[in-house]
Amino acid sequence: MNDSSKTKRFLGWEMTPDQYDDEIALTAYIWRHYRHLMSALEIRVGTYSVPIVSDSPMEKARRTHGFLEERDGQVINAAVHEARKIDPIEFKKRTMYRLLQDCSDDIQINRCPQCNRVTRSPTAE
């Protein structure tokens, strides 16, 4: 089996087993499985590639804003714009570290017993 068949995607990066980065893998794991612990701002900024704000010039973005406000809670436009100044991967890492600190009792990090790498899901064996 060649390395390309073992490639996994983490936060948009593809990593083969010899390129494994625990911080990136853990960040992707938290974002994949623990969104329910994130703030509305973290979800909005970490999920969408454009700022979803109430005064967006695009109608579709304004409709999406209304849906997100109802589903996740209110987010101040200025906070979205400020958070978007941070590199997206760095923003996701900061969110991951905040959750590990503030919600450690609610997060189960599942690791392979042989290599100690982060698994794909909390229930993977």
Secondary structure as a PSIPRED ss2 file (coil, helix, strand):
# PSIPRED VFORMAT (PSIPRED V4.0)

   1 M C   1.000  0.000  0.000
   2 N C   1.000  0.000  0.000
   3 D H   0.000  1.000  0.000
   4 S H   0.000  1.000  0.000
   5 S H   0.000  1.000  0.000
   6 K H   0.000  1.000  0.000
   7 T C   1.000  0.000  0.000
   8 K E   0.000  0.000  1.000
   9 R E   0.000  0.000  1.000
  10 F E   0.000  0.000  1.000
  11 L C   1.000  0.000  0.000
  12 G C   1.000  0.000  0.000
  13 W E   0.000  0.000  1.000
  14 E E   0.000  0.000  1.000
  15 M E   0.000  0.000  1.000
  16 T C   1.000  0.000  0.000
  17 P H   0.000  1.000  0.000
  18 D H   0.000  1.000  0.000
  19 Q H   0.000  1.000  0.000
  20 Y C   1.000  0.000  0.000
  21 D C   1.000  0.000  0.000
  22 D H   0.000  1.000  0.000
  23 E H   0.000  1.000  0.000
  24 I H   0.000  1.000  0.000
  25 A H   0.000  1.000  0.000
  26 L H   0.000  1.000  0.000
  27 T H   0.000  1.000  0.000
  28 A H   0.000  1.000  0.000
  29 Y H   0.000  1.000  0.000
  30 I H   0.000  1.000  0.000
  31 W H   0.000  1.000  0.000
  32 R H   0.000  1.000  0.000
  33 H H   0.000  1.000  0.000
  34 Y C   1.000  0.000  0.000
  35 R H   0.000  1.000  0.000
  36 H H   0.000  1.000  0.000
  37 L H   0.000  1.000  0.000
  38 M C   1.000  0.000  0.000
  39 S C   1.000  0.000  0.000
  40 A H   0.000  1.000  0.000
  41 L H   0.000  1.000  0.000
  42 E H   0.000  1.000  0.000
  43 I H   0.000  1.000  0.000
  44 R H   0.000  1.000  0.000
  45 V H   0.000  1.000  0.000
  46 G H   0.000  1.000  0.000
  47 T H   0.000  1.000  0.000
  48 Y C   1.000  0.000  0.000
  49 S C   1.000  0.000  0.000
  50 V C   1.000  0.000  0.000
  51 P C   1.000  0.000  0.000
  52 I C   1.000  0.000  0.000
  53 V C   1.000  0.000  0.000
  54 S C   1.000  0.000  0.000
  55 D C   1.000  0.000  0.000
  56 S C   1.000  0.000  0.000
  57 P C   1.000  0.000  0.000
  58 M C   1.000  0.000  0.000
  59 E H   0.000  1.000  0.000
  60 K H   0.000  1.000  0.000
  61 A H   0.000  1.000  0.000
  62 R H   0.000  1.000  0.000
  63 R H   0.000  1.000  0.000
  64 T H   0.000  1.000  0.000
  65 H H   0.000  1.000  0.000
  66 G H   0.000  1.000  0.000
  67 F H   0.000  1.000  0.000
  68 L H   0.000  1.000  0.000
  69 E H   0.000  1.000  0.000
  70 E H   0.000  1.000  0.000
  71 R H   0.000  1.000  0.000
  72 D H   0.000  1.000  0.000
  73 G C   1.000  0.000  0.000
  74 Q C   1.000  0.000  0.000
  75 V C   1.000  0.000  0.000
  76 I C   1.000  0.000  0.000
  77 N H   0.000  1.000  0.000
  78 A H   0.000  1.000  0.000
  79 A H   0.000  1.000  0.000
  80 V H   0.000  1.000  0.000
  81 H H   0.000  1.000  0.000
  82 E H   0.000  1.000  0.000
  83 A H   0.000  1.000  0.000
  84 R C   1.000  0.000  0.000
  85 K C   1.000  0.000  0.000
  86 I C   1.000  0.000  0.000
  87 D C   1.000  0.000  0.000
  88 P H   0.000  1.000  0.000
  89 I H   0.000  1.000  0.000
  90 E H   0.000  1.000  0.000
  91 F H   0.000  1.000  0.000
  92 K H   0.000  1.000  0.000
  93 K H   0.000  1.000  0.000
  94 R H   0.000  1.000  0.000
  95 T H   0.000  1.000  0.000
  96 M H   0.000  1.000  0.000
  97 Y H   0.000  1.000  0.000
  98 R H   0.000  1.000  0.000
  99 L H   0.000  1.000  0.000
 100 L H   0.000  1.000  0.000
 101 Q H   0.000  1.000  0.000
 102 D H   0.000  1.000  0.000
 103 C C   1.000  0.000  0.000
 104 S H   0.000  1.000  0.000
 105 D H   0.000  1.000  0.000
 106 D H   0.000  1.000  0.000
 107 I C   1.000  0.000  0.000
 108 Q C   1.000  0.000  0.000
 109 I C   1.000  0.000  0.000
 110 N C   1.000  0.000  0.000
 111 R E   0.000  0.000  1.000
 112 C C   1.000  0.000  0.000
 113 P C   1.000  0.000  0.000
 114 Q C   1.000  0.000  0.000
 115 C C   1.000  0.000  0.000
 116 N C   1.000  0.000  0.000
 117 R C   1.000  0.000  0.000
 118 V E   0.000  0.000  1.000
 119 T C   1.000  0.000  0.000
 120 R C   1.000  0.000  0.000
 121 S C   1.000  0.000  0.000
 122 P C   1.000  0.000  0.000
 123 T C   1.000  0.000  0.000
 124 A C   1.000  0.000  0.000
 125 E C   1.000  0.000  0.000
